């Protein structure tokens, strides 16, 4: 593992599940603690947890989305906590509903300042969006792994769209290799 890939830090893990039944969100908002429910602004109930720190978005359809967790283990623990809370309120939740990772957002550092204009040309415009007047980062869409990397002039980057923990490491290794091949990193 290179020094660069060691800089990778998971910032957010988003996962979804489904308890396969309609829910009465008004009643749940009264019975669960630490919830926000304002159907005029958002169709789901927001249930905030502190250990692990995460939020579950619970929808009338029975779909549950967990966001804000810093690891796959934390997102699993948070969703299991939601399922247990719902069971305690009399909701029939299966023993272990399937949990699907939707997105892992990671950050990293190439440890070099970057000339984003030169990189945009060097990497080819077909997978790049770079409009510094609109957004200070270069948007690089990779095919393998299927992620989007946001590169900044400071050398910092954000990798989003991953479904596995090693997607960010693979993406960073690929980007680092491409930038070295193009002469943008020593």
N, C-alpha and C positions, 0 to 999 in steps of 0.2 A: 504494500500500500504506500503510495507516495505521500509526501508532506501535504500536498494539495488536497488529496482525498481525505486526509485526516482532519481537514478543516470543515468537513461537511457536518452540519447540525440540522436535525429535524426540527422544523418550526411548527408544523401543523399536520395532523393526520385527520382525514375526513373519511368516515365509514357510514354505511347504511345498513339497515335491517328492516324487517317487516314482521309485525306480530299478527298479520292475517285477519284483522277484524277492525270494524269501525270503532272509533273512540269518541266519547263525549268530552270534548276539550274543555268546555265550560266547567263541568264537574271536576275534571282532573286539575284544572288550574286552582280550584278551591281546596282540593284535597292534598295536592303535592305542595311542598314548601319550595321556595326559591324559584318561582315561575313568573314569566311574563306572558300574558295572553291579551293581545289586542287585535281581534280579527279584522278590524278596519285597516290596519297597517300591514299585517302579516298573517297568513292563513294557518300558521302552526303555533303551538305552545312552545316557548323556550324554557327549558329546565336547566338551571345552572348547578354544576357540582364543583366542589373544591378539592376533593381528594379521590381521584386525580382531577386536576383543573380541566374542565371540559364543559361543553353545552350540548344538550340533546334537543333537537328540533323534532317535536312530536306532532304528527299530522293526523287529521280526522280519519284518513284512510288506513291508519295503522302503521304507516311508514315512519321510521325513526332515523334521523341523520345525526351523527355525533361529530362535532367539530371542536377544534381548540386543543385536542390532546397532543402531547409531544412525542408519543410513541405508539406503536401498534398495540403493545400490552396495555397502555393507558386507555386507548379507545375501546378495547375489549372490556376492560374492567369497568369503564364508565357505562357502556351499554348494558353489561350484566347488572349493574346497580339500578339502571332504569327499569330493566325487566323485573327485578326483584321488588322495586317500589310499586310497580303496576300490579304484580301478583298480590302484594299486601293489600291493595285497594280492591281486590276481587276481579281483576282483569285476568282472563285465561290466556296466559303467555306460555308457549311451548317451552320445554325444558332447556333447549339451547337453540334459539333462532339463529339462522345463518347471518353472519356478519361479513359484508363485502367492503374491502378497502376501495374507496373511490378516488382518492388523491392524497399524495404525500408531498408536502412542500418542504424543501430543504434549502439551506443557504450554504455558501462556501466562499473560498477566497483563493484566487489564482496567484496571489502574492506578487503581482506586478501591476503597474498602471497600464491601461489599454488605450490604444488609438482606435476608437470604435468606427470612425469613418473608414480607415484602412481595413479593419476586420470585416466590415460589411461588404466591401468589394472583394476581399480575399476569399471569404467563405461562399461567395456567390449569392446573388440577390433572390434566388428562388426560395430559399428557406429563411431569409432574413427580413425583418422589418426594422428600419432605423430611421426615425424622424425626430431628431433632437429638439426640434421646436415644440413637439407634442409631448415627448417622454424622454427622459435622460438616458434610458437604457436601450440596448440593442436586444431585440427579440429574436431568438434563434430557435427554430422548430426542428428538432431532431426526429429521425425516423426510428432509429434503433439505439437506445430505447426511445419509446414514443413519449417524449417529454418536451416541454418548452423551457428554455433557459433565458433568463434576463441577465445580460452582462452589463456591467457599469464600468465607467472609466477608471474607477478606483481599483478594479480587479475583483471586486466582490461580485457574486452572482447569486441568483435565486433560481432554483429548479423546481418546476411544478408539473403536475400531471402524472407523476409516477404512481404506480400501483404496488411496487415492491420496494423494500428498503434499499436494495442495491441499484435501483434505477438511477439515483442521483450520483452514486459513485461511478457507474458506467458512463453517464453523461459527462461528468467532470473529466474523467480520464480521456474520453473521446475529444472533448473541446480542447483540453490541454495539449493533446497530441496534434490536433489540427493547427492550433496556433503556433506550436513549435515548428511544424512542417512549413508554415507560411513565414516563419522568421519573426513572429510577434512576441515570442517568449524566448529567453535564453536557455 
